[in-house]
Amino acid sequence: MLVSAMDAVGPEYQHVYLSPHFDDAVYSCGGTIALQTLQKECSLIITVFAGLPGPDLKLSSFARRIQRTMSSQHEAFSLVELRRQEDQQACSLLRADCLWFDYLDAIYRGAPTLYRWKRAIGGRMLQADTWIVEDLLRLCLALHRRLPSLHWYAPLGIGGHLDHRLVAAAAFRLLVYGADVVFYEDFPYVLRPSALKRRLREVGVIMQPQLVEVSDTLALRQQAASLYASQVRMNFGSAATLYRSIECYSSQISPKQGAHVERFWRAALQADYHRLQQ
């Protein structure tokens, strides 16, 4: 089910996932979401950068190249609409609800576009984007105060994508107010050598791992991830590689042979999160 606004989020939900883009939460922790459904617990996936670009938006050559990789048939507005449809299908398979915020994806932000090449997406946060952290925190904090028992899941920011780091920064700030937040490993960025270690150093606080066994729901995660068809070629090359990557990594990080897990990270100390802005 598509939830229209934060005000419509009620006490029927136990879990809220902050997903920078439409596929991130399902790619990274779809097995956990499916497991929660089996346990009769309700999950909501909030896609943060789900806004529809305006018809007059002038795309950078970088953005046009990204879009061609996703789909040669769609312009910016219709491509995001397509991705919304994919998100609804994936969430429906996992029996999770979805909510879309109106922030624009990094490749669409600014006039002229703020981030015009790949290196910029992984670079420093521009002053023009700092308001997003504050505004996202405001929205999440209002929900936390209404429903303080919610369990929150946010991207750790592995891989350095700016949109992921913006969401992670807001989530770290949410910890200051007593919210129960754990951070998931951004998939497939976590597959990059040393990417996880690098990010754990960057956050500046001690993070402790927590494992959730998803052996029984791994296939659902894989199937749901494959429903983001516009993203498969860009992120994995093929659906077969997507399935194999998820299976191999979830097995690799499991301490039990033959089992599959998803790993989350919890901040060990409840102090000084104000300074975590990136």
GIDA-V744801 format. One record per residue. SS is DSSP state (H for helix, E for strand, L for the rest). BURIAL is b if it has 9 or more other C-alpha atoms within 8 Angstrom, else e. D_FIRST is the distance of its C-alpha to the first C-alpha in Angstrom with 1 decimal. Layout:
SS:BURIAL:D_FIRST
SS:BURIAL:D_FIRST
This chain:
L:e:0.0
E:e:3.8
E:b:6.3
L:e:9.5
L:e:12.2
H:b:13.9
H:e:15.2
H:e:12.0
L:b:11.8
L:e:13.5
L:e:15.6
L:e:13.1
E:b:12.6
E:b:15.6
E:b:15.0
E:b:14.2
E:b:14.9
E:b:16.4
E:b:16.4
L:b:19.0
L:b:17.8
L:b:14.8
L:b:16.4
H:b:18.2
H:b:16.3
H:b:15.5
H:b:19.1
H:b:20.5
H:b:18.9
H:b:16.5
H:b:18.8
H:b:18.5
H:b:14.7
H:b:15.0
H:b:18.0
H:b:16.2
H:b:13.7
H:e:17.0
L:e:18.4
L:e:15.8
L:b:14.8
E:b:11.4
E:b:10.9
E:b:9.4
E:b:10.5
E:b:12.0
E:b:13.7
L:b:16.9
E:b:18.7
L:b:16.1
L:b:18.2
L:b:19.4
L:b:23.2
L:e:25.5
L:e:27.4
L:e:30.7
L:e:29.8
L:e:32.7
L:b:31.7
L:b:34.0
H:e:35.4
H:b:33.5
H:b:30.1
H:b:31.2
H:e:32.1
H:e:28.8
H:b:27.0
H:e:29.4
H:b:28.6
H:b:24.9
L:b:25.6
L:e:28.8
L:e:27.1
L:b:25.1
L:e:26.1
H:b:24.3
H:b:22.0
H:e:20.9
H:b:20.7
H:b:18.2
H:b:16.2
H:e:16.6
H:b:15.6
H:b:12.3
H:e:11.7
H:b:13.0
H:b:10.7
H:b:7.5
H:b:9.8
H:b:11.0
H:b:8.1
H:b:7.1
H:b:10.8
H:b:11.0
L:e:8.3
L:b:7.4
E:b:4.8
E:b:6.4
E:b:8.8
E:b:11.7
L:b:15.2
E:b:17.8
L:b:20.6
L:b:22.1
L:b:22.7
H:b:26.3
H:b:27.6
H:b:26.7
L:b:27.9
L:e:31.2
L:e:33.7
L:e:35.4
L:b:32.9
L:b:33.4
L:b:32.9
L:b:34.8
L:e:35.4
H:e:33.9
H:e:36.2
H:b:35.0
H:b:31.4
L:b:32.9
L:b:35.5
L:e:35.9
L:e:33.4
L:e:34.7
H:e:35.5
H:e:33.3
H:e:30.2
H:b:31.1
H:e:29.3
H:b:25.9
H:b:26.6
H:b:27.6
H:e:24.8
H:b:22.1
H:b:24.1
H:e:24.1
H:b:20.3
H:b:19.9
H:b:23.0
H:e:21.8
H:b:18.8
H:b:21.2
H:e:23.6
H:e:21.1
L:b:19.8
L:e:22.7
L:e:21.9
L:b:18.9
E:b:19.5
E:b:19.1
E:b:19.3
E:b:20.8
E:b:22.6
L:b:26.3
L:b:27.2
L:b:29.1
L:b:30.5
L:b:31.0
L:b:28.4
H:b:28.5
H:b:24.8
H:b:24.4
H:b:27.4
H:b:26.2
H:b:23.0
H:b:25.3
H:b:27.8
H:b:25.4
H:b:24.3
H:b:27.9
H:b:28.7
H:b:26.0
H:b:28.1
L:b:30.9
L:e:29.0
L:e:28.5
L:b:24.9
E:b:24.4
E:b:23.7
E:b:24.2
E:b:24.4
E:b:23.3
L:b:25.4
L:b:24.3
L:b:24.3
L:b:26.2
H:b:28.3
H:b:29.4
H:e:31.3
L:e:33.8
L:e:37.1
L:e:37.5
H:b:34.3
H:b:33.1
H:e:36.5
H:b:36.8
H:b:33.7
H:b:34.5
H:e:37.9
H:e:36.4
H:e:34.2
L:e:37.4
L:b:36.5
L:e:36.7
E:b:33.5
E:e:33.2
E:e:31.3
E:e:28.9
E:b:28.1
E:b:25.2
E:b:26.1
L:b:23.5
L:e:25.8
L:e:23.7
L:b:20.5
H:b:22.2
H:e:21.6
H:b:17.8
H:b:18.1
H:b:20.4
H:e:18.4
H:b:15.2
H:b:17.6
H:b:19.3
L:b:16.3
L:b:17.0
H:e:19.9
H:b:21.2
H:e:21.9
H:b:23.6
H:b:27.0
H:b:27.2
H:e:26.3
L:b:27.7
L:b:29.7
L:e:28.3
H:b:25.6
H:e:28.4
H:b:29.2
H:b:25.6
H:b:25.6
H:e:29.1
H:e:28.5
H:b:25.7
H:b:27.8
H:e:31.0
H:b:29.9
H:b:28.0
H:b:31.2
H:e:33.5
L:b:32.3
L:b:32.3
L:e:35.5
L:e:35.4
L:e:36.5
L:e:34.1
L:b:31.1
L:b:28.1
E:b:26.8
E:b:24.7
E:b:26.7
E:b:25.8
E:b:28.3
E:b:29.0
E:b:31.5
L:e:34.6
L:e:36.0
L:e:34.6
L:e:36.8
L:e:37.2
H:b:33.6
H:e:34.4
H:e:36.3
L:b:33.5
L:e:32.5
L:e:32.0
